[in-house]
């Protein structure tokens, strides 16, 4: 499972790198125009440093978080680094994951981001994608859906949450300086979070073919 996780994180990295210009353009409207550049640089380094033979899923996630923390600039590095490292704690010592584990990992990610970023849902941040995604995923788990169904629910909610960020005013980070001028623009962090979750879903679909 850990080797599969390496392949999954590689899929995430490739997706983020492929969307570097898109994420940068989103950030150009309300930020420093570097989100895509920073994220691509971080994940390029992840591909080089991630251990392929490690069997502890928590260890793979922790290494990913440490690399992103050190290589991604701006606010995104600490937030994504924290997200992966909190996920690592939730998966520590595991060599396989259940659908319920996925719910607990998402909840840990949210708690870590909230603690690090001092943000809440509705403030035009990555949490506006991740929180509804977690809720939808966990609801699907509770309803007895298989992993594929849970991932579909997660991504649909994440996309809705990401689209929602265009309709609200930013109250956190550099975008908050724009006030009402931030309305009409999708939050770059929410967009990269959505891409991350869709990459996980797409990777799983490919594995099932």
C-alpha positions in Angstrom: 0.0 0.0 0.0 2.8 2.4 0.8 4.3 1.9 -2.7 0.9 2.6 -4.1 0.8 5.7 -2.0 4.1 6.8 -3.6 2.5 6.4 -7.0 -0.6 8.4 -5.8 1.5 11.2 -4.5 3.4 11.2 -7.8 0.1 11.6 -9.5 -0.7 14.6 -7.3 2.7 16.1 -8.0 2.2 15.7 -11.8 -1.2 17.2 -11.6 0.0 20.3 -9.6 3.0 20.7 -11.9 0.8 20.5 -15.0 -1.5 23.2 -13.6 1.3 25.5 -12.5 0.3 28.3 -14.9 -3.4 28.0 -14.0 -2.8 28.3 -10.3 -0.4 31.2 -10.8 -3.0 33.1 -12.8 -5.5 32.6 -10.0 -3.0 33.9 -7.6 -2.1 36.8 -9.9 -5.6 38.2 -9.4 -5.7 38.2 -5.6 -2.2 37.3 -4.4 1.5 37.3 -5.2 1.2 35.5 -8.5 3.4 32.7 -7.2 1.1 29.9 -5.9 1.5 27.7 -8.9 5.2 28.3 -9.2 5.8 27.6 -5.5 3.6 24.4 -5.5 5.2 23.1 -8.6 8.7 23.6 -7.2 7.7 21.9 -3.9 6.2 18.8 -5.6 9.2 18.6 -8.1 11.3 18.2 -5.0 8.9 15.7 -3.5 9.3 13.5 -6.6 13.0 13.5 -6.1 13.1 12.8 -2.3 10.1 10.6 -1.6 11.1 7.1 -0.4 9.7 4.5 -2.8 10.4 1.4 -0.7 9.0 2.7 2.6 6.1 0.6 3.9 4.8 2.9 6.6 2.2 5.1 5.1 2.6 7.7 7.8 6.4 7.9 7.0 5.6 8.6 3.4 3.1 11.3 4.2 5.5 12.8 6.8 8.4 13.0 4.3 6.1 14.7 1.8 5.0 17.3 4.3 8.6 18.0 5.4 9.7 18.6 1.8 6.7 20.9 1.1 7.3 22.7 4.3 10.9 23.4 3.3 10.5 24.0 -0.4 7.2 25.8 -1.0 7.3 29.5 -0.3 4.7 31.8 1.0 1.8 30.6 3.2 1.3 27.5 1.1 4.4 25.7 2.4 3.5 25.8 6.0 -0.2 25.0 5.3 0.4 22.1 2.9 3.4 20.8 5.0 1.2 20.8 8.1 -1.6 19.1 6.2 0.6 16.2 5.2 2.3 15.9 8.6 -1.1 15.8 10.4 -2.2 13.2 7.9 1.0 11.3 8.7 0.2 11.2 12.4 -3.3 9.8 11.6 -1.7 7.1 9.5 1.3 6.4 11.6 2.4 2.7 11.5 -0.2 1.7 8.9 0.6 -0.3 5.8 -3.0 -0.1 4.4 -5.9 2.2 4.8 -9.7 1.7 5.2 -12.3 4.2 4.1 -12.8 5.2 7.7 -9.0 5.9 7.9 -9.6 8.3 5.0 -12.2 10.2 7.1 -9.9 10.5 10.1 -7.0 11.6 7.9 -9.1 14.4 6.3 -10.3 15.5 9.8 -6.7 15.6 11.0 -5.7 17.7 7.9 -8.4 20.2 8.6 -7.5 20.5 12.3 -3.9 21.1 11.4 -4.6 23.8 8.8 -7.0 25.6 11.1 -4.4 25.6 13.8 -1.6 26.8 11.5 -3.6 29.2 9.5 -6.0 30.5 12.1 -8.7 30.2 9.4 -12.3 28.9 9.4 -14.7 27.9 6.6 -16.1 30.9 4.7 -13.0 33.0 4.7 -11.9 32.2 1.1 -9.2 29.7 1.8 -8.3 26.1 1.1 -10.6 25.1 3.9 -13.6 26.1 1.8 -12.7 23.2 -0.4 -11.4 20.7 2.2 -14.1 21.0 4.9 -17.1 20.2 2.6 -15.0 17.5 0.9 -14.3 15.9 4.3 -18.0 16.2 5.3 -19.1 14.6 2.0 -16.5 11.8 2.2 -17.3 10.9 5.8 -21.0 10.9 5.1 -20.4 8.6 2.2 -18.4 6.3 4.5 -21.2 6.3 7.0 -23.7 5.5 4.2 -21.6 2.4 3.4 -20.3 3.5 0.0 -17.1 2.0 -1.4 -13.9 4.0 -1.7 -14.7 5.0 -5.2 -18.1 6.4 -4.2 -16.5 8.2 -1.2 -13.9 9.8 -3.4 -16.5 10.9 -5.9 -18.5 12.6 -3.1 -15.4 14.2 -1.8 -14.4 15.7 -5.1 -17.9 16.9 -6.0 -18.1 18.8 -2.7 -14.5 20.1 -3.1 -15.4 21.5 -6.5 -18.6 23.1 -5.2 -16.6 24.6 -2.3 -13.9 25.9 -4.6 -16.4 27.5 -6.9 -18.0 29.1 -3.9 -14.8 31.0 -3.0 -15.4 33.2 -6.0 -18.5 34.5 -4.5 -17.1 35.6 -1.1 -14.7 38.2 0.2 -11.3 37.2 1.4 -10.6 37.8 5.1 -7.3 36.0 5.3 -3.9 36.5 3.8 -2.8 38.9 1.1 -6.1 38.6 -0.7 -7.9 40.2 2.3 -6.1 43.5 1.5 -8.3 43.7 -1.6 -11.5 43.7 0.3 -14.5 43.4 -2.0 -12.2 43.4 -5.0 -11.4 39.8 -4.1 -15.0 38.8 -4.9 -15.2 37.2 -8.3 -12.0 35.3 -8.0 -11.4 31.7 -7.1 -9.1 31.1 -4.1 -5.8 29.6 -5.4 -5.4 27.4 -2.3 -8.9 26.0 -2.7 -8.1 25.3 -6.4 -4.9 23.4 -5.6 -6.7 21.5 -2.8 -9.3 20.5 -5.4 -6.7 19.4 -7.8 -5.0 17.3 -5.1 -8.3 15.5 -4.3 -9.2 15.0 -7.9 -5.7 13.5 -8.5 -6.3 11.0 -5.7 -9.7 10.1 -7.2 -8.3 9.7 -10.7 -5.4 7.7 -9.5 -7.7 5.2 -7.8 -9.9 5.0 -10.9 -6.8 4.1 -13.0 -5.8 1.5 -10.5 -9.2 -0.1 -10.7 -9.2 -0.4 -14.5 
